[in-house]
Amino acid sequence: MLSRHRRTSLHVAAAAILGFSVVPSIVAAQRLDLPAADRARNAEQVVVGHVSSVTPVWRDNDFGDHLIVSIVHVTVDETLKGASQSAIDVEVEGGTIGSLTLRVSDLETFVRGDRAVFYLQHNRRGGLIPHRRGLGLQKLDAAGRVNGSSITVDQVRREVRAGASR
């Protein structure tokens, strides 16, 4: 028979494990629920494009942290807000250099061929970064829907343009 203290410790451990497994799914659900118009609000640029290359480099972020950043080279298919360009480089924290990998929990990872909606702003050095961090990146599936949802790129397009005209 377990002592009362040991049972309490086991219950606390079980609750912590359950909490850590539930919280990420709640956060993910909240991220999907945020409308495109809200994601685009205060973003300097919103584009739909596909990734042509990803290059990890060491960079200092706006807070002085020295970390791995993936330079995601995006061929722009369509500009929904801001200056129109044929290609852009987006700095996304995380990546792998040698045997060292940095995975940032609130940011998507990209590989060549990925298609996404990028909501962007400039950092202090002038580079483009996701606006509102992970909320500034929406990967698209082959059917043109935001991954994990039924939202189509056409819906995103309408919401962003409607928000920009206000």
N, C-alpha and C positions, 0 to 999 in steps of 0.2 A: 504494500500500500504506500502511495506517495504522500509525503508530508504536505501540509497545507501551503507552506512556502513554495515547495517545488511545483505543486499544481498551479499556483498563481503565476509562477515564472513561466510555466509551459503555456498558460493562457495568454500571457503578454507576448510571448514569442510567436504564438500562432496568429494573434491579432496583427502583429507587425508584419508577418509574412503575407497575410491576406491583404493588408493595407498597401504594401509595396506592389502587389500583383494587380490590385484594382485601380490604383491611382493613375498609372499610365493609360489605361483604357478610357478613364474619365477625361483626362487631359486631351487624348486624341479625339474623343467625341466633341469636346468643346472647340477644338481647332476646326473640325469639319463644319460646325454650326455657324461659324462667323461668315456672314455674307461677303461676297467679293467687293461690294461697294465700301464696306467697312475696312476691309483689308487695303483697298486702294486709297482710302482717305489719308491724306498727307504723304502718300508715296510720291516720289518725284517722277517715276516712270513705271509703267506696267507693260510687260511684253509677253507674248506667247512665242515660244521658240523651242528648238531642240539642241541638245548638247552635242557639240562636235568634238570636244576634248576636255579632259580634266587633268590639271597639273597641280600636285601638292607642293607647297613651298612653306618656308618658315616666315612668319610675319608677326609684327607687333600690332595688336588690336587697339582700339581707341582708349582702352583702359591701361595700356602699357604691358599687357600680358603677351609673352612670346610663345606663340603656338603654331600648330600646323593649320594652314588654310588651303583649301582647294580652290584653284582658279578655274572656274567653270566657264569655258568658252561656249557661248550660246549664239547660234545662228538664229536671228530673229525672223519669225514667220509673220508676225503682226504686232504692231504697236497699238496698245489700247489707251495709253496715257503717256504724255511727255514727248521728248525728242525722238524722232524716228531714226534708227540706225540699222544697218544690215547685220551687224554682229556686235556683241558686248562681252565683256569679261565680268563675271560675278564672283566675288570673294565669299566663299562659304566656309565657316570654321569647321575643321575636322579633315581627316584624310590620313594617308599612310606615307611615311618617308622611311625607306629601309625597313627595319623590323618594328618601327614605332608607329602605332596607330592611335589617333585621337578621334573618338566618337562623341559627338555632341548630341545629347538626347533630344533637344528641341529643334534640331535642324535635319533636313533631308540630306541623304548622300546621293551623288549623281555619278552615272557612268555614261560613256559615249552612247548616243542614240535615245537617251531619255528625252521626253517632251514634257514641258511644264509651263505654268504661268508664273512669272517672276514679278513680284511687287518690290520695287527697288528704291533705295536712297543712297546718297553719297556718304562715305565715312570721312573722317577728318583729313585723310591723305588724298581724298578725291576718288577713291575706288568705289565701285558699286557693291552694295551689300543688301541682303534681304531686309526690307522694311518690316519692322516689328518681329525681327528674327525669324523663327520658324513659321510664323503666320504669313511671311512674305514669299513662301514657296509652296506651290501646289502642283505636284506631279500629275500627269495625265496618262490614262491608259490608252490602248490602241484604238478604242472606240471614241476617244475624245472626252471621256468623263474624268472628273477629279478622282484620283485613287481613293477607294473606300467609300464612295458616295455615288449618288445618282445625278449629281450636278454636271452638266455638260459645259464644254468650253463656250458654246453659244450663250448659255445662261450667264456665265462669267462675263463674257463680252458685253452683253446687254446691261448688266449691273454696273460694271466699271464705267461704261460710257454714259449711262444715266446719272451716275454719281458725279462724273466729271462735268456734266452740263449744269449742275446745280450751282 
